[in-house]
Amino acid sequence: MLSRITLDTERTIGAIEPNLFGGFLEHMGRAIYGGIYEPGSPLADERGLRRDVLDALRELQPPVIRYPGGNFLSGYHWLDGVGPRAQRPRRRELAWQSVETNQFGANEFIAFCRALGTQPMLGVNLGTGTIEEAAALVEYCNAPTGTHYADLRAAHGHPEPHGVRYWCLGNEMDGPWQIGHLEMDEYARKAREAAKLMRWQDPAIQLIVCGSSNSQMPTYPEWDRVALETCWELVDYLSMHYYAGNRDGDTASYLALAAQFEAHVDTLAGTLRYVQAKRRSKHRVYLAWDEWNVWYKARTMQGGWTEAPHLIEEIYNLEDALVVAQWLSVFLRRCNVLKIACLAQLVNIIAPILTTPSGLLRQTIFYPLQLFRRYASGMALDALVRAPSYETAQFGAMPLLDVSASYNAETRTSAVFIVNRSQRETLPIEVNWQSADRSGAPASIETVIQLAGHDPKAANIFDQPDTIRPVRLDPLP
């Protein structure tokens, strides 16, 4: 049966923000130490940053990176990670039961972001931390010299402000697993007071308030409503987190998880509209999906009080890459309300990149991230898709095609992203473009790129790094 995709450059959803293709780095396992930072390695530069990792990340071009956590954040005090390295304390890190050396901290992270050409997103500790400590970090990073913490930054070798724009008000504070977990009313009040102090330090910052840590939490979406009603005028984004998996081996349902992702966004988008209407506010708050990824195989999360232990180093396969591709398509289809997304994480910890002391591996999920970042720009288009359906245990009947598309009027370029959910069959597809004056419809197809394989469990490994990778096909006539 022929499938048909109809696109009209006049039927747009919204602008595709580059920040939808961001990343995340946490002080967990080998994300930092042995991941992006490895002083003494022949692969590291004079700052201790791994050159090969920087090069691979430049292929992904993450426009924003969230740091330093994650669960780590709720027990972390930022002053431990600044100043002369010889004077930085070694700590027992409780979230992951590891030893934190604090050899990499805020200034090293800013240097890493500058080397990569990305914007930093910093989180403040609202678990064991205070609102005063949060405001002091904003002063340290963003204030001109002449006061205590700004002068301390200068004494640490950085006389000019870092100008950090994006700030997270804690992490997953609804979770009982979180250090310093708070009930929803307690968190909302603490976040509001932290936001006030932080904005008084720098009115230009953008603040992200903690939403529910996943859509299965018993307080979802009530937590989100309470946090928003308390903090609405002081914040710019509501965070959302979710990790997908195929623990039951149900590949048919797994490949239809875009339905779950869309429902998650739609529920919180409705919560945003409700709170804005209830407050009769003209202020807009958007969504930041600042933790998302596939994660279900590697479950080791306790480090045994060692430095940089191997924790949750997931090996990704083809079906994982297809789910990631659909997730990215959901970002495009919901870009009117979703403005930031951060893949958790970038290196070693449930990541598209795995490292050894002598090199690195690009996992299967690396490639959809690379392709969407490279080709999705301008406006997301509202695609009309007609395709045969298939049955899933989790979602019922689902179309065999998952589709998103973009059109950039400035560059006169378009892109269509298609996932075939069938595990057995190829699908013939007709793509129809419409444009009011025909100027927006593509005159030709310049590039066709396919990421495919015969085994949904096929993965890239260090001995066979190219098992799953994009292949350029001959352009269609």
Secondary structure, 3 states (H helix, E strand, C coil): CCEEEEEECCCEEEECCHHHHEEECCCCCCCCECCCECCCCCCECCCCEEHHHHHHHHHHCCCEEEECCCHHHHHCCHHHHCCCHHHCCCEEECCCCEEECCCCCHHHHHHHHHHHCCEEEEEECCCCCCHHHHHHHHHHHHCCCCCHHHHHHHHCCCCCCCCCCEEEECCCCCCCCCCCCCCHHHHHHHHHHHHHHHHHHCCCCEEEECCCCCCCCCCCCHHHHHHHHHHHHHCCEEEEEEEECCCCCCHHHHCCCHHHHHHHHHHHHHHHHHHHHHHCCCCCCEEEEEEEEECCCCCCCCCCCCCCCCCCCCCCEHHHHHHHHHHHHHHHHCCCCEEEEEEECCECCCCCEEEECCEEEECCCHHHHHHHHHHCCCEEECCEEECCEEEECCCEEEECEEEEEEEECCCCEEEEEEEECCCCCCCCEEEEEECCCCCCCCCCCCCEEECCCCCCCCECECCECCCCCCEEECCCC
